[in-house]
Amino acid sequence: MELNALILDSVGEGVYGIDKNGTTTFSNPAAEKITGWTKQDLMDKNSHSVWHHSHADGQHYAAEDCPIYAALHDGLIHHEQEEVFWRKDGSSFAVEYTSTPMMNGRKIVGAVVVFKDISQRKKHEKSLQAALLKVTQLQQQLEAENTYLKDELTQTHNYEHIIGVHPSLLKVLEEVGQVAPTDASVLINGETGTGKELIARAVHCASNRRDRPLIKVNCGAISENLVESELFGHEKGAFTGAIAERQGRFELADGGTLFLDEVAELPKATQTKLLRVLQEQEFERVGGSKTIKVNVRIIAASHKDLAKLSDSGEFRQDLFYRLNVFPLFLPALRERASDIPVLTEWLLANLSKKLGKTISGICDQSKKRMAAYSWPGNIRELQNVLERSAILARGNMMEVPESAFPIANSNLISQASEQNAGHGSLASMEKNHIQSVLEKTNWKVSGDGGAAEILDMHPNTLRSRMEKLAIKR
């Protein structure tokens, strides 16, 4: 017995003995040191009510649910490491323990509880889990950024550089150089096809954020019920189909720039949430409660007049003011017609490489056609017309036939040459042009062979122009 007592006094783990009723019968010095309960405190007292009475969150722990007590009834050894014991000072500590029944023959007469404080181990495990979670999040962000950047690289841009020497374009480029080094929000105004994305890239690449990504969101191409998930991300199970958590574009753009193309198409509810992000640089994912802080510069673009939309209540006025810190106004191609030759030359050089053809220029008659055309689709339409003509070209000198222009082009050319530049003439020409294309497609707006595809416009943009120009079937 004396040897056994010496062994109990020497071991580093705490040891408690309890009888058949759960009353403490003995404890060793290590148990006293770990818990603060002395032998005198514990003797003849119910062990569960003294040092195992509650869970870690303070909720009552019923004795009949306790594995230590289970050993007194089933005669099995029970091992636990997800519970706590309670010290004399009222604090708790994470514990790992084994409850082993004591047998007298075949009769259970009590149990021996051997335990140790694993608070530090749990702390290290928690730190490791937090570190692994951070690594996982960073890995997910990197994968998401890589996926996004790969998508960006596979997109075919109309041109790699901003081409032109017209004073109106040079003025825009000068303003880009002035605003780029700041973190001011930029609002790019311009018709469809004028190169708003190129200007956004120019601002980003000349900024201090150039080493971080420029993340693009086409607000008009996302369905209304998914736009918030696209911008702010979502948690797993936030809605039907959300099988995993997803980072939004704001998280991907952290430290960089977020380009909101066609920002006027954002739903009102999303406008409200966007305003908060601009003001506080923080948000919650869809279906989440955790606040995520970001450092993002906003560049927005629209072919619509946001000032008028905000005055009419169609766009939040306070959001407009936040976006319109530094406005840039891109000229339409017809307003800088003198740049058409240099743009044509540059585009033809790229098309020659793309198509594997040698095209040295275009004939004089084609130049006249191009000069007389109003280019409602701007530079994007110019490239498409040249590409169609280049595909059909058989010699080095390319012709741009009337058939290469959108439907009803010949009518527009004659109108452009005959009409005065009076108020409303361009709008009238645009209306006639769109209406002619719609009639040719039997008023099919979107999809293959639709008017939007022929006009090289986004379907939402075309619908907006139809509404503005009062075009009805």
C-alpha positions as CSV (number, residue, x, y, z in Angstrom):
1,M,0.0,0.0,0.0
2,E,2.8,2.4,0.8
3,L,4.4,1.7,-2.6
4,N,1.1,2.4,-4.3
5,A,0.8,5.7,-2.4
6,L,4.3,6.7,-3.5
7,I,3.4,5.9,-7.1
8,L,0.3,8.0,-6.9
9,D,2.2,10.9,-5.4
10,S,4.9,10.8,-8.1
11,V,2.9,10.7,-11.3
12,G,2.4,14.0,-13.2
13,E,-1.2,13.3,-14.2
14,G,-4.0,14.0,-11.8
15,V,-5.7,10.9,-10.2
16,Y,-9.1,10.7,-8.5
17,G,-10.7,7.7,-7.0
18,I,-14.5,7.5,-6.7
19,D,-16.7,4.9,-5.1
20,K,-19.8,3.1,-6.5
21,N,-21.9,6.2,-5.7
22,G,-19.5,8.7,-7.3
23,T,-18.1,10.0,-4.0
24,T,-14.4,11.0,-4.1
25,T,-12.3,8.6,-2.1
26,F,-8.8,9.8,-2.9
27,S,-6.7,12.3,-5.0
28,N,-3.0,12.7,-5.6
29,P,-0.9,15.8,-5.3
30,A,-0.9,16.4,-9.1
31,A,-4.7,16.6,-9.0
32,E,-4.6,19.1,-6.2
33,K,-2.0,21.2,-8.1
34,I,-4.0,21.2,-11.3
35,T,-7.4,21.9,-9.9
36,G,-6.8,23.6,-6.6
37,W,-9.1,21.2,-4.8
38,T,-7.4,19.7,-1.7
39,K,-8.1,16.2,-0.3
40,Q,-10.1,17.8,2.5
41,D,-12.2,19.7,-0.1
42,L,-13.1,16.6,-2.0
43,M,-13.3,13.8,0.6
44,D,-16.8,12.4,0.9
45,K,-18.2,14.8,-1.7
46,N,-19.9,13.9,-5.0
47,S,-17.1,14.3,-7.5
48,H,-19.3,15.3,-10.5
49,S,-20.9,18.2,-8.6
50,V,-17.4,19.5,-7.6
51,W,-15.2,19.4,-10.6
52,H,-17.3,18.2,-13.6
53,H,-20.7,19.8,-13.1
54,S,-20.9,22.0,-16.2
55,H,-19.9,22.1,-19.9
56,A,-17.3,24.6,-21.2
57,D,-20.2,27.0,-22.1
58,G,-21.5,26.9,-18.5
59,Q,-24.5,24.7,-19.3
60,H,-25.4,22.1,-16.6
61,Y,-23.8,18.7,-17.2
62,A,-26.1,15.9,-15.9
63,A,-24.3,13.1,-14.0
64,E,-26.2,10.4,-15.9
65,D,-24.6,11.7,-19.1
66,C,-21.0,11.7,-17.7
67,P,-18.6,9.0,-19.1
68,I,-16.9,8.9,-15.7
69,Y,-20.2,7.7,-14.1
70,A,-20.8,5.4,-17.1
71,A,-17.7,3.4,-16.1
72,L,-19.5,2.7,-12.7
73,H,-22.4,1.1,-14.5
74,D,-21.1,-0.6,-17.7
75,G,-17.7,-1.7,-16.5
76,L,-16.0,-0.2,-19.6
77,I,-13.0,2.2,-19.9
78,H,-14.1,5.6,-21.1
79,H,-11.6,8.1,-22.7
80,E,-12.5,11.7,-23.4
81,Q,-10.6,14.8,-24.6
82,E,-13.4,17.3,-25.5
83,E,-14.6,18.2,-22.0
84,V,-13.5,20.5,-19.1
85,F,-12.9,20.1,-15.4
86,W,-13.6,23.0,-13.0
87,R,-11.0,24.5,-10.6
88,K,-11.6,25.6,-7.1
89,D,-11.3,29.3,-8.3
90,G,-14.3,28.8,-10.6
91,S,-12.3,28.6,-13.8
92,S,-12.3,25.6,-16.2
93,F,-9.6,23.9,-18.3
94,A,-9.6,21.6,-21.2
95,V,-9.0,18.1,-20.0
96,E,-8.1,14.7,-21.3
97,Y,-9.2,11.9,-19.0
98,T,-9.6,8.1,-18.7
99,S,-12.2,6.6,-16.4
100,T,-11.4,3.0,-15.5
101,P,-13.7,0.8,-13.4
102,M,-12.3,-0.8,-10.3
103,M,-13.4,-4.4,-9.9
104,N,-13.6,-6.7,-6.9
105,G,-14.1,-10.0,-8.6
106,R,-16.9,-9.3,-11.0
107,K,-18.4,-6.5,-8.9
108,I,-17.8,-2.8,-9.8
109,V,-16.7,-1.0,-6.6
110,G,-15.6,2.3,-8.1
111,A,-13.5,4.0,-10.7
112,V,-10.1,5.6,-11.1
113,V,-10.0,8.9,-13.1
114,V,-6.6,9.8,-14.6
115,F,-6.5,13.3,-16.2
116,K,-4.3,16.0,-17.5
117,D,-4.7,19.7,-18.4
118,I,-4.5,20.0,-22.2
119,S,-5.3,23.7,-22.4
120,Q,-2.0,24.6,-24.1
121,R,-2.4,21.7,-26.5
122,K,-5.9,22.9,-27.4
123,K,-4.6,26.5,-27.7
124,H,-1.9,25.3,-30.1
125,E,-4.5,23.2,-32.1
126,K,-6.8,26.2,-32.3
127,S,-3.9,28.4,-33.5
128,L,-2.9,25.8,-36.1
129,Q,-6.5,25.4,-37.3
130,A,-6.7,29.2,-37.6
131,A,-3.5,29.3,-39.5
132,L,-4.6,26.4,-41.8
133,L,-7.9,28.2,-42.4
134,K,-6.0,31.4,-43.3
135,V,-3.8,29.4,-45.7
136,T,-6.9,27.8,-47.2
137,Q,-8.6,31.2,-47.6
138,L,-5.5,32.6,-49.2
139,Q,-5.2,29.6,-51.5
140,Q,-8.9,29.9,-52.5
141,Q,-8.4,33.6,-53.1
142,L,-5.3,32.9,-55.2
143,E,-7.1,30.2,-57.2
144,A,-10.0,32.5,-57.7
145,E,-7.7,35.3,-58.8
146,N,-5.9,33.0,-61.2
147,T,-9.1,31.7,-62.6
148,Y,-10.4,35.2,-63.1
149,L,-7.1,36.4,-64.7
150,K,-7.0,33.3,-67.0
151,D,-10.5,34.3,-68.1
152,E,-9.3,37.8,-68.7
153,L,-6.4,36.6,-70.7
154,T,-8.6,34.4,-72.9
155,Q,-10.9,37.3,-73.7
156,T,-10.2,38.9,-77.1
157,H,-9.8,42.6,-76.7
158,N,-10.4,44.8,-79.7
159,Y,-7.0,46.4,-79.3
160,E,-4.1,46.5,-76.8
161,H,-3.6,50.3,-76.9
162,I,-5.6,53.5,-77.0
163,I,-5.2,54.7,-80.6
164,G,-5.9,58.3,-81.7
165,V,-4.6,61.9,-81.7
166,H,-7.9,63.8,-81.7
167,P,-7.8,66.6,-79.1
168,S,-10.9,65.2,-77.3
169,L,-9.1,61.8,-76.8
170,L,-5.8,63.4,-75.8
171,K,-7.7,65.5,-73.2
172,V,-9.1,62.2,-71.7
173,L,-5.7,60.7,-71.5
174,E,-4.3,63.7,-69.8
175,E,-7.1,63.5,-67.2
176,V,-6.3,59.8,-66.8
177,G,-2.7,60.7,-65.9
178,Q,-3.9,63.2,-63.3
179,V,-6.4,60.9,-61.5
180,A,-4.6,57.5,-61.7
181,P,-2.1,58.1,-58.8
182,T,-4.9,58.9,-56.5
183,D,-7.5,56.6,-54.9
184,A,-10.4,58.7,-56.1
185,S,-13.4,57.0,-57.6
186,V,-13.7,57.4,-61.4
187,L,-16.8,57.4,-63.5
188,I,-16.3,56.8,-67.2
189,N,-19.1,58.1,-69.4
190,G,-19.3,57.1,-73.0
191,E,-21.4,55.3,-75.7
192,T,-21.2,51.6,-76.2
193,G,-18.0,50.6,-78.0
194,T,-16.0,53.8,-77.2
195,G,-13.4,51.9,-75.1
196,K,-14.5,52.5,-71.5
197,E,-12.8,49.3,-70.3
198,L,-9.5,50.4,-72.0
199,I,-9.6,53.7,-70.1
200,A,-10.3,51.8,-66.8
201,R,-7.3,49.6,-67.5
202,A,-5.2,52.7,-68.2
203,V,-6.2,54.3,-64.9
204,H,-5.4,51.1,-63.0
205,C,-2.1,50.4,-64.7
206,A,-0.9,54.0,-64.0
207,S,-2.0,53.8,-60.3
208,N,-0.2,52.6,-57.2
209,R,-2.4,49.5,-57.3
210,R,-1.0,48.2,-60.6
211,D,0.6,45.1,-58.9
212,R,-2.8,44.0,-57.6
213,P,-5.6,42.8,-59.9
214,L,-8.1,44.8,-61.9
215,I,-11.4,42.9,-61.4
216,K,-14.2,43.6,-63.9
217,V,-17.9,43.2,-63.3
218,N,-20.4,43.7,-66.2
219,C,-23.4,44.8,-64.1
220,G,-25.7,44.5,-67.1
221,A,-24.8,40.8,-67.8
222,I,-25.7,39.4,-64.3
223,S,-29.2,38.4,-63.4
224,E,-30.7,40.5,-60.6
225,N,-31.0,37.6,-58.2
226,L,-27.3,36.7,-58.5
227,V,-25.7,40.2,-58.6
228,E,-25.1,40.5,-54.9
229,S,-23.5,37.1,-54.8
230,E,-21.3,38.0,-57.7
231,L,-20.1,41.3,-56.0
232,F,-20.0,40.2,-52.3
233,G,-19.8,36.4,-52.4
234,H,-21.9,34.0,-50.5
235,E,-21.7,31.4,-47.8
236,K,-22.5,27.7,-48.3
237,G,-26.2,27.1,-48.2
238,A,-27.1,30.8,-48.6
239,F,-29.5,30.0,-51.4
240,T,-30.4,27.1,-53.6
241,G,-27.3,26.0,-55.6
242,A,-24.8,27.6,-53.1
243,I,-23.0,24.3,-52.5
244,A,-19.8,26.0,-51.3
245,E,-18.7,29.3,-50.0
246,R,-17.6,31.7,-52.7
247,Q,-15.5,34.9,-52.7
248,G,-17.1,37.9,-54.4
249,R,-15.4,40.3,-56.8
250,F,-14.8,42.8,-53.9
251,E,-12.7,40.2,-52.1
252,L,-10.8,39.4,-55.2
253,A,-10.1,43.1,-55.8
254,D,-8.8,43.7,-52.3
255,G,-5.8,46.0,-52.6
256,G,-6.6,46.5,-56.3
257,T,-9.3,48.0,-58.5
258,L,-12.9,47.0,-59.1
259,F,-14.3,48.0,-62.5
260,L,-18.1,48.2,-62.5
261,D,-19.1,48.3,-66.2
262,E,-22.6,49.4,-67.0
263,V,-23.2,50.4,-63.3
264,A,-26.6,51.9,-64.1
265,E,-27.9,48.4,-64.5
266,L,-27.5,47.5,-60.8
267,P,-30.7,46.9,-58.9
268,K,-31.7,49.4,-56.3
269,A,-31.1,47.0,-53.4
270,T,-27.6,46.3,-54.6
271,Q,-27.0,50.1,-55.1
272,T,-27.7,50.5,-51.4
273,K,-25.3,47.8,-50.3
274,L,-22.6,49.2,-52.7
275,L,-22.9,52.6,-51.2
276,R,-22.1,51.2,-47.8
277,V,-19.0,49.4,-49.1
278,L,-17.8,52.6,-50.7
279,Q,-18.4,54.5,-47.5
280,E,-17.0,52.0,-45.0
281,Q,-15.0,49.5,-47.1
282,E,-16.7,46.6,-45.5
283,F,-19.5,44.1,-46.2
284,E,-21.0,40.7,-45.4
285,R,-21.3,37.8,-47.8
286,V,-24.8,36.8,-48.8
287,G,-26.0,34.5,-46.1
288,G,-23.2,35.4,-43.8
289,S,-22.8,37.6,-40.7
290,K,-19.0,38.1,-40.6
291,T,-17.9,41.6,-41.6
292,I,-15.2,41.5,-44.3
293,K,-13.0,44.6,-44.6
294,V,-11.4,45.5,-48.0
295,N,-9.3,48.2,-49.6
296,V,-10.7,48.6,-53.1
297,R,-10.6,51.4,-55.6
298,I,-13.8,51.8,-57.7
299,I,-13.9,52.7,-61.4
300,A,-17.4,52.7,-62.8
301,A,-18.6,53.1,-66.4
302,S,-22.0,53.7,-68.1
303,H,-23.3,54.6,-71.5
304,K,-26.3,56.1,-69.7
305,D,-26.5,59.6,-68.2
306,L,-26.3,58.8,-64.5
307,A,-26.9,62.4,-63.5
308,K,-30.3,62.4,-65.2
309,L,-31.1,58.9,-63.8
310,S,-30.3,60.1,-60.3
311,D,-32.4,63.2,-60.7
312,S,-35.4,61.0,-61.8
313,G,-34.8,58.6,-58.9
314,E,-33.9,55.7,-61.2
315,F,-30.4,55.7,-59.7
316,R,-29.4,56.5,-56.1
317,Q,-28.3,60.1,-56.0
318,D,-25.9,59.6,-53.0
319,L,-24.3,56.6,-54.9
320,F,-23.9,58.8,-58.0
321,Y,-22.0,61.4,-56.0
322,R,-19.8,58.7,-54.6
323,L,-18.9,57.3,-58.0
324,N,-18.7,60.7,-59.8
325,V,-15.7,62.0,-57.8
326,F,-13.7,62.3,-61.1
327,P,-15.8,61.9,-64.3
328,L,-14.2,61.1,-67.6
329,F,-16.1,61.6,-70.8
330,L,-15.1,59.5,-73.8
331,P,-15.9,61.0,-77.2
332,A,-17.9,58.9,-79.7
333,L,-16.0,57.8,-82.9
334,R,-18.1,60.2,-85.0
335,E,-16.9,63.0,-82.8
336,R,-13.3,62.2,-83.6
337,A,-13.7,61.0,-87.2
338,S,-10.1,62.2,-88.0
339,D,-8.9,59.2,-85.9
340,I,-10.7,56.6,-88.2
341,P,-7.7,56.3,-90.6
342,V,-5.1,55.7,-87.9
343,L,-7.5,53.3,-86.1
344,T,-8.2,51.5,-89.4
345,E,-4.4,51.1,-90.0
346,W,-3.8,49.7,-86.6
347,L,-6.7,47.3,-86.7
348,L,-5.8,46.1,-90.1
349,A,-2.3,45.3,-88.9
350,N,-3.7,43.2,-86.1
351,L,-6.3,41.5,-88.4
352,S,-3.5,40.6,-90.9
353,K,-1.7,38.7,-88.1
354,K,-5.0,37.1,-86.8
355,L,-6.2,36.0,-90.2
356,G,-2.8,35.2,-91.8
357,K,-3.4,37.7,-94.6
358,T,-1.4,40.6,-96.0
359,I,-3.6,43.6,-96.1
360,S,-1.9,46.9,-96.9
361,G,-4.9,49.2,-96.9
362,I,-8.4,49.9,-98.1
363,C,-9.6,51.4,-101.4
364,D,-10.6,55.1,-101.8
365,Q,-14.3,54.2,-102.3
366,S,-14.3,52.3,-99.0
367,K,-12.7,55.2,-97.2
368,K,-15.6,57.4,-98.4
369,R,-18.1,54.9,-97.2
370,M,-16.5,54.7,-93.8
371,A,-16.2,58.5,-93.5
372,A,-19.9,58.9,-94.3
373,Y,-21.0,56.3,-91.8
374,S,-22.2,57.5,-88.3
375,W,-20.7,54.5,-86.4
376,P,-23.4,54.0,-83.7
377,G,-21.4,51.1,-82.4
378,N,-18.2,53.2,-82.3
379,I,-14.8,51.5,-82.4
380,R,-16.2,48.1,-81.7
381,E,-18.3,48.3,-84.8
382,L,-15.4,49.6,-86.8
383,Q,-13.4,46.5,-85.9
384,N,-16.2,44.2,-86.7
385,V,-16.8,45.8,-90.1
386,L,-13.1,45.6,-90.9
387,E,-12.9,42.0,-89.8
388,R,-15.8,41.0,-92.0
389,S,-14.2,42.8,-94.9
390,A,-10.8,41.3,-94.3
391,I,-12.2,37.8,-94.3
392,L,-13.7,38.4,-97.7
393,A,-10.6,40.2,-99.1
394,R,-8.7,38.5,-101.9
395,G,-5.9,41.0,-102.5
396,N,-3.6,43.2,-100.5
397,M,-5.9,46.3,-101.1
398,M,-9.1,45.6,-99.2
399,E,-12.6,46.8,-100.1
400,V,-15.2,47.5,-97.5
401,P,-18.5,46.8,-99.3
402,E,-21.8,48.1,-98.2
403,S,-22.7,44.5,-97.3
404,A,-20.0,44.6,-94.6
405,F,-21.9,47.3,-92.7
406,P,-24.9,46.4,-90.5
407,I,-28.2,46.1,-92.3
408,A,-29.6,49.4,-93.6
409,N,-26.1,50.8,-93.7
410,S,-26.6,52.2,-97.2
411,N,-29.6,54.2,-96.2
412,L,-27.7,55.6,-93.2
413,I,-24.8,56.6,-95.4
414,S,-27.0,58.6,-97.7
415,Q,-28.8,60.1,-94.8
416,A,-25.5,61.1,-93.1
417,S,-24.3,62.8,-96.2
418,E,-27.5,64.6,-96.9
419,Q,-28.8,65.6,-93.5
420,N,-27.5,68.6,-91.7
421,A,-26.0,68.2,-88.3
422,G,-29.0,69.7,-86.7
423,H,-30.5,68.8,-83.4
424,G,-32.0,65.3,-83.3
425,S,-30.5,64.1,-86.7
426,L,-28.2,61.6,-85.1
427,A,-30.9,60.2,-82.8
428,S,-33.2,59.9,-85.8
429,M,-30.5,58.0,-87.8
430,E,-29.9,55.7,-84.8
431,K,-33.6,55.0,-84.4
432,N,-34.0,54.2,-88.1
433,H,-30.9,52.0,-88.0
434,I,-32.0,50.0,-84.9
435,Q,-35.6,49.7,-86.2
436,S,-34.4,48.4,-89.6
437,V,-32.3,45.7,-87.9
438,L,-35.2,44.7,-85.6
439,E,-37.5,44.4,-88.6
440,K,-34.9,42.2,-90.4
441,T,-34.7,39.9,-87.4
442,N,-38.5,39.9,-86.9
443,W,-37.9,41.9,-83.7
444,K,-35.7,39.3,-82.1
445,V,-33.6,41.3,-79.6
446,S,-31.1,38.8,-78.1
447,G,-29.7,35.4,-78.9
448,D,-28.1,34.0,-82.1
449,G,-29.1,36.1,-85.1
450,G,-30.8,38.7,-82.9
451,A,-30.6,42.5,-83.3
452,A,-28.2,42.9,-80.4
453,E,-25.7,40.4,-82.0
454,I,-25.9,42.2,-85.4
455,L,-25.5,45.6,-83.8
456,D,-22.7,44.3,-81.5
457,M,-24.5,45.6,-78.5
458,H,-25.4,44.0,-75.1
459,P,-29.1,43.1,-75.2
460,N,-29.8,45.2,-72.1
461,T,-28.1,48.2,-73.8
462,L,-30.2,47.7,-76.9
463,R,-33.4,47.5,-74.9
464,S,-32.4,50.7,-73.1
465,R,-31.8,52.5,-76.4
466,M,-35.1,51.2,-77.8
467,E,-36.9,52.6,-74.7
468,K,-35.1,56.0,-75.0
469,L,-35.8,56.3,-78.7
470,A,-39.4,55.1,-78.3
471,I,-38.9,52.1,-80.6
472,K,-41.9,49.8,-80.5
473,R,-43.1,46.9,-82.6
